[in-house]
Amino acid sequence: MKRDIDIDIDQLVTAMQAVDEAGRLFEEALATYESRGLKRTSDDFKVAGGSVQTLQGAEEMAMGTRKFLAELALILGYATAGIEDRVAARPAVARAGFTGISGGGARMARPLLDPTLRGLRLLLGVDFFEPAFKAEIEEVVRAEKATYPDPATFRIRASAADAAASVGRTR
């Protein structure tokens, strides 16, 4: 049984072009961070916006975008071949966006580099994506500082610390 799947080829191509350019811009930003000597082996992996988290965030954006571009290419290939029933739910899933943007943006030091901002704004201008994904992008653009990781996740509650200390004293 063949399903009737509506895939707008022109819209998909436009989305692919924007995602490809955004990916290039995210890769440019990552290369800039790396050329500044930021290292992934720093002690600041617990610091939102630190060098480790900033590099991780930039890499998440670049890799997420490239992986998503491959997904769009797969959908386009099947659609242009006339066998879009092979990708059934994929177009709807693709409209929901992709990983790497909100998580990567939450890790990165502010202000964001210009290539990152241009890539994010380019994605915002695409009619292909659902409003929830665009809201995630806008949140990254508007954020005044990195928010991941939350420093509270690395703190030991006083009661837990006291309990651990008392266990050591009773032996």
Residue pairs with C-beta under 8 A, 6 or more apart in sequence:
2 85
3 85
3 88
5 84
5 85
5 87
5 88
5 91
7 75
7 79
7 84
7 87
7 91
9 76
9 79
9 80
11 127
11 128
12 72
12 75
12 76
12 79
12 91
12 128
13 76
14 126
14 127
14 128
15 72
15 126
15 128
15 129
16 69
16 72
16 73
16 76
18 122
18 123
18 125
18 126
18 128
19 65
19 68
19 69
19 72
19 123
19 126
20 69
21 119
21 122
22 65
22 119
22 120
22 122
22 123
23 62
23 65
23 66
23 69
23 119
24 119
25 115
25 116
25 118
25 119
25 122
26 58
26 61
26 62
26 65
26 115
26 116
26 119
27 62
28 115
29 58
29 61
29 62
29 112
29 113
29 115
29 116
29 119
30 55
30 58
30 59
30 61
30 62
32 113
32 115
33 51
33 54
33 55
33 58
33 113
34 55
38 51
38 54
38 55
39 51
39 52
39 55
40 51
40 52
40 55
40 56
41 52
42 50
42 51
42 52
44 50
44 51
44 52
44 53
45 52
45 53
46 149
46 151
46 154
47 53
47 151
48 106
48 107
48 145
48 146
48 147
48 148
48 149
48 150
48 151
49 107
49 108
49 109
49 110
49 145
49 146
50 109
53 107
53 108
53 109
53 146
53 148
53 149
54 107
54 108
54 109
54 146
56 104
56 107
57 103
57 104
57 105
57 106
57 107
57 108
57 146
58 104
58 108
58 116
59 104
60 99
60 100
60 103
60 104
60 107
61 100
61 101
61 104
61 105
61 116
61 119
62 100
63 100
64 98
64 99
64 100
64 101
64 104
65 98
65 100
65 119
67 98
67 100
68 94
68 97
68 98
68 100
71 90
71 94
71 98
72 94
74 87
74 90
75 84
75 87
75 90
75 91
75 94
78 84
78 86
78 87
79 87
94 128
95 128
95 129
95 130
95 133
96 129
96 130
96 132
96 133
97 129
97 130
97 132
97 133
97 136
98 133
101 120
101 123
101 133
101 136
101 137
101 140
102 136
102 137
102 139
102 140
103 148
104 140
105 112
105 120
105 139
105 140
105 143
106 140
106 143
106 146
106 147
106 148
107 146
107 148
108 116
108 146
109 146
110 143
110 144
110 145
110 146
112 120
112 140
112 141
117 141
120 137
120 140
120 141
121 141
123 129
123 134
123 137
124 134
124 137
124 138
124 141
156 164
